[in-house]
Amino acid sequence: MELFDSHAHLDDKKFDTDRQTLIEQIKQSKVTKLISAGYNLESSKKAIELAKKYNFIYATIGISPNDIPNTNAKLLQMLEQIEKLVEQSQKIVAIGEIGLDYHWNQENKELQKQAFIKQIELANKLQLPIVIHTREATIDTIEILKENKVEKKGVFHCCPLNQELVKQALDLGFYISFAGPITFKNAKNADQIIQKVPNEKMLIETDSPYLCPEPFRGKRNDSRNVEYIAKKIADVKNMKLEEVAQITYHNAEEIFLGAKEK
């Protein structure tokens, strides 16, 4: 059985003391591909470095809604640098994570929207899919995606367990990525949403080092725990774990690797 962790943050400070050792442990596990996701310039550069160093790691680059600068001019400069990063590696597989977050930031909603739209345009220019972060911003997120065509589509990473959001995302042709929260005992709508997402549209991720799944909730997360996400889906859909692993692996390859070397 092989697993594909479609979203992790290997550059995070929580891995500073043992990053190389951990990556070697992941490499020896059932996880045979993973994506290190950028969310600002620094993390995007580090994701590229990791992808260059390890053949089973890929990178996404972008500016998340929680990391955008405070002016439009600074945003444009930052996005120019993001675009230049694409020239550095063939293993950059998406623009992201990008999107809207009204939980942590409400004072800059318009600038968040601009950053989201401009990075959709960049993804279209580069013919890459997008990785979407959305929190407490369902209506605006969907509206932007309806008004700004995403040519290569993409994925709602760690998708909020919001039935209307999932319905709209699927209608628009996006993938839904499940993470640790679907295993939480207090997760609302988890089983219903897992059932709602067609097999051909689901991915799995850890978002590590965050959102560690049960039975390790509260501890530092890493890519090896993606198996617990797959197991939860298998239980809900009455499928074999190996089948969920195979389906989500194939889906991740399709959306992120495409014509690239698989």
BATORPA-970154 format. One record per residue (C-alpha): x negated, y negated, z; residue in three letters. Coordinates in steps of 0.001 Angstrom, whole numbers, plus 524288, in hexadecimal, padded with zeros to 5 digits. Each point is the difference from the previous one (the first is absolute). Last residue first. Layout:
px py pz rest
X Y Z Ala;
...
***
This chain:
px py pz rest
7ECB4 7D81B 7D06E Lys;
7F809 7F6FA 7F72B Glu;
80848 7F449 7FCAF Lys;
80BBE 80131 7F6F9 Ala;
80945 7FED9 80B53 Gly;
7F7E5 7FF2B 80C59 Leu;
808EB 7F849 808F0 Phe;
80DF3 8032F 7FBEA Ile;
7FDF5 80DA4 7FA84 Glu;
7F5A0 80438 809AB Glu;
8086D 7FBC9 80B65 Ala;
80B9A 8075F 7FA62 Asn;
7F80A 80C72 7FE11 His;
7FB16 7FFA3 80DF9 Tyr;
80DBA 7FD2C 804F4 Thr;
80558 80BED 7F8DF Ile;
7F4FA 80938 803F2 Gln;
80058 7FC22 80E55 Ala;
80ED0 80110 80068 Val;
7FF1F 80DA2 7FA19 Glu;
7F566 80436 80966 Glu;
80867 7FBD6 80B7E Leu;
80AF6 808AB 7FB1A Lys;
80D0A 7F958 7FDF7 Met;
80C1D 7FE4F 80848 Asn;
800CC 7F1A3 7FC8E Lys;
7FF41 7FB7C 80E20 Val;
7F5B3 809F4 8041A Asp;
7F7B8 7FDE5 7F3DB Ala;
80085 7F13C 801D9 Ile;
7FB7A 80173 80E25 Lys;
7F527 8093F 7FBB3 Lys;
7FB1F 7F669 7F5B9 Ala;
7FEF0 7F544 80A29 Ile;
7F8FF 8095A 80934 Tyr;
7F65A 8036B 7F526 Glu;
7FC68 7F19F 7FED7 Val;
7F93B 801D5 80D1D Asn;
7F2F7 802FC 7F968 Arg;
7FFE2 7F22B 7FAC7 Ser;
7FD5E 7F9AB 80D1B Asp;
80811 7FA68 80B2A Asn;
7FAE7 7FA93 80CC2 Arg;
8091C 80452 80AE4 Lys;
80D70 7FA96 8035A Gly;
80796 80B03 7F9A5 Arg;
7F85C 80CBD 7FFEB Phe;
80B5B 809A2 7FF11 Pro;
8055B 7F8AF 7F8B8 Glu;
7FA4E 7F728 7F5A9 Pro;
7F548 7F5C5 801A8 Cys;
8051F 7F2F0 7FB7E Leu;
7F2DD 7F90D 7FE52 Tyr;
7F225 80472 7FD18 Pro;
80514 803CD 7F653 Ser;
80AF3 7FC16 7F6DE Asp;
8021A 80ED6 8003F Thr;
805D7 80266 7F2A2 Glu;
809CD 8086B 7F8B7 Ile;
80645 7FDE3 7F2BD Leu;
80DDD 801D4 7FB16 Met;
80601 7FCFD 7F2B9 Lys;
8001A 80D61 7F94F Glu;
805DF 8065F 80C0C Asn;
80BB2 7F6FA 7FF69 Pro;
8016C 7F6BC 80BA5 Val;
80D71 8010F 8066C Lys;
7FCA4 80BB3 8088E Gln;
7F478 7F8D3 805E6 Ile;
808EC 7F44C 801C4 Ile;
80A29 807D6 80779 Gln;
7F5AD 8066A 80893 Asp;
7F981 7F329 80387 Ala;
80C64 7F801 80214 Asn;
7FB80 7FB5F 80D74 Lys;
7F2E9 80486 8054B Ala;
800B8 801D2 80EC6 Asn;
7F932 80D3F 8001B Lys;
7F54D 7FAFB 7F714 Phe;
7FCC3 808EE 7F498 Thr;
804FF 7F6B9 7F569 Ile;
7F7CC 7F54C 8065D Pro;
7F341 806E0 7FC3C Gly;
8006C 7FCED 7F170 Ala;
808DB 801E1 7F43B Phe;
7FD38 7F9E8 7F2CC Ser;
80B60 7FCD3 7F706 Ile;
7FD67 7FEF3 7F163 Tyr;
8059B 7F50A 7F7DB Phe;
80935 800F8 7F46A Gly;
8088A 7F40A 8026E Leu;
80B66 8088F 8044C Asp;
7F6B3 806D1 80962 Leu;
7FC50 7F30E 80650 Ala;
80E41 7FBCA 800D7 Gln;
80409 80C9D 806D4 Lys;
7F43D 7FFA1 8090F Val;
802B8 7F1F2 803D7 Leu;
80E67 802FD 80254 Glu;
7FCD1 80BB0 808A9 Gln;
7F60D 7F8F6 80873 Asn;
7F5CE 808E9 805EB Leu;
7F502 7F6B7 7FC7F Pro;
7F6EC 805B4 7F59C Cys;
7F272 80312 804D2 Cys;
7FBC4 7FB9E 7F26F His;
80A82 7FC51 7F655 Phe;
7F9B5 80543 7F3B3 Val;
7FC9B 7FC02 7F23C Gly;
80614 7FB44 7F356 Lys;
7F667 7FFA9 7F490 Lys;
806D0 7F4B9 7F920 Glu;
8051D 7F8DE 80BD7 Val;
80A64 7F6CA 7FAD8 Lys;
8017E 7F38B 807DF Asn;
80E3D 7FC5D 8029D Glu;
80453 80D41 8052F Lys;
7F388 801CF 807DE Leu;
8015F 7F260 805C2 Ile;
80E1E 8028E 803DB Glu;
7FC71 80D01 8062D Ile;
7F5B2 7F9C4 808AD Thr;
8089C 7F452 80348 Asp;
80B44 80897 8049F Ile;
7F794 809B4 80789 Thr;
7F791 7F65E 80787 Ala;
7FFC5 805B1 80DC8 Glu;
7F35A 806D4 7FC68 Arg;
7FB29 8029F 7F253 Thr;
7F2C4 804FE 7FB9A His;
7FFC0 803E4 7F1B6 Ile;
7F554 80759 7F8C6 Val;
7FF85 7FBE1 7F1BC Ile;
7FD3E 80773 7F36A Pro;
7F4C6 7FC0B 7F701 Leu;
80024 7FB1E 7F1FD Gln;
7F5F6 7F553 802F7 Leu;
808EA 7F51D 7FB2A Lys;
80BCA 8068B 8061D Asn;
7F8DE 80138 80CF9 Ala;
7FC25 7F1A3 7FF3B Leu;
80E17 7FBFE 7FD64 Glu;
80472 80804 80BB6 Ile;
7F521 7F945 80795 Gln;
80537 7F2A2 7FC26 Lys;
80DC0 803E6 80416 Ile;
7FBF4 804C7 80D6E Phe;
7F72F 7F451 802AA Ala;
80AC0 7F69E 7FBF0 Gln;
809D4 80702 808C7 Lys;
7F6B8 7FF5E 80B7B Gln;
7FDFF 7F17D 7FD60 Leu;
80EB1 7FDF4 80071 Glu;
80167 807BA 80CAA Lys;
7F55F 7F86E 80726 Asn;
80623 7FD27 80D4E Glu;
80600 80D77 8017E Gln;
7F400 80846 80259 Asn;
7FEFE 80BFA 808C5 Trp;
80D60 805E3 7FDA1 His;
80256 7F8E7 7F333 Tyr;
7F647 80855 7F888 Asp;
80042 7FF85 7F137 Leu;
7F86B 8072B 7F57C Gly;
7F258 8049C 7FCB4 Ile;
7F7C7 80BC8 803B8 Glu;
7FC49 80070 7F5FB Gly;
7FBFB 7FFBD 7F1C9 Ile;
7FE09 80DFA 7FB9E Ala;
7F663 80AC1 7FC2D Val;
7F29D 7F9FD 801F9 Ile;
7F734 80B9C 7FD0D Lys;
7FA50 7FA57 7F371 Gln;
7F829 7F6B8 8086C Ser;
7F9BF 7F296 8001E Gln;
807D6 7F987 7F52C Glu;
80C2A 80093 80879 Val;
7F90F 7F76F 809FD Leu;
800C6 7F46F 7F6B4 Lys;
80EDA 80039 800F7 Glu;
7FF49 7FF66 80ED3 Ile;
7F6C9 7F45A 7FF11 Gln;
80980 7F8B3 7F753 Glu;
80AAC 80385 809AD Leu;
7F87E 7F96F 80AFA Met;
7FE1D 7F38D 7F837 Gln;
80E7F 7FFAF 7FCB3 Leu;
8038F 801D3 80E52 Leu;
7F6DF 7F50F 80426 Lys;
806E9 7F6C1 7F699 Ala;
80D6E 80493 8048B Asn;
7FCD0 7FC94 80E08 Thr;
80018 8071E 80D1D Asn;
7F886 80C20 7FC15 Pro;
8068C 80D65 7FE54 Ile;
7FC9F 80AB3 809A2 Asp;
80CEF 8042F 805F7 Asn;
806C6 80051 7F2C7 Pro;
7F57F 8097E 7FB5C Ser;
7F559 7FBDD 7F688 Ile;
7FBD3 80A75 7F663 Gly;
7F774 80BA3 7FCE6 Ile;
802D8 80E85 7FF2C Thr;
7F52E 809FD 800EB Ala;
7FD4E 80E5B 7FD59 Tyr;
7F941 80A33 80882 Ile;
7FD12 80DFC 7FBBC Phe;
7F303 7FC69 7F962 Asn;
7FA5E 7F950 80BEA Tyr;
7F636 7F4DB 7FF03 Lys;
80668 7F811 7F53A Lys;
80D61 80149 80652 Ala;
7FA46 7FBCD 80D0C Leu;
7F9EE 7F3E4 7F9EF Glu;
80CB3 7FCA5 7F906 Ile;
8078B 800F8 80CBC Ala;
7F5E6 7F740 80669 Lys;
801FB 7F594 7F598 Lys;
80EC3 800C5 801AE Ser;
7FE85 7FF2A 80EC7 Ser;
7F825 7F372 7FEBD Glu;
808D0 7F9A1 7F5F1 Leu;
80CBC 8030C 806EC Asn;
80965 80B8B 80123 Tyr;
7F806 80AF1 7FA06 Gly;
80497 80E06 80040 Ala;
7F706 80BC0 800EF Ser;
806A4 80A52 7F7BC Ile;
7FE84 80E6C 802A9 Leu;
7FD18 80C8A 7F8C5 Lys;
7FC3A 80DAE 804A0 Thr;
806E1 7FFCB 80D1F Val;
80080 80E3C 80464 Lys;
7F43B 7FDA0 808B5 Ser;
7F159 80024 7FD28 Gln;
8008C 7F289 7F9AD Lys;
80792 7FAF5 80BAE Ile;
7F4F5 80480 808DD Gln;
7F5F5 7F96B 7F71E Glu;
8081F 7F398 80070 Ile;
8005C 800CC 80ECD Leu;
7F13E 8013A 80119 Thr;
7FE0F 7F460 7F6FA Gln;
809BF 7F796 8075B Arg;
7FB92 80349 80DD7 Asp;
7FE37 7F362 807B1 Thr;
805FF 7F6B4 7F616 Asp;
80C9F 807B9 7FE52 Phe;
8086C 7F74C 808A3 Lys;
7FA43 7F47A 7F8A5 Lys;
80837 80385 7F416 Asp;
7F8D3 802D5 7F343 Asp;
8065D 80D63 7FED6 Leu;
80D59 7F9C6 7FEB8 His;
80895 80AEE 7FABE Ala;
80A64 80136 7F57F His;
802D3 80B20 7F663 Ser;
7FAF8 80B0E 80871 Asp;
7FFC8 80B0B 7F5EC Phe;
800D5 80DC7 8058F Leu;
7FB3A 80D05 7FA99 Glu;
804D9 80D85 803D4 Met;
***
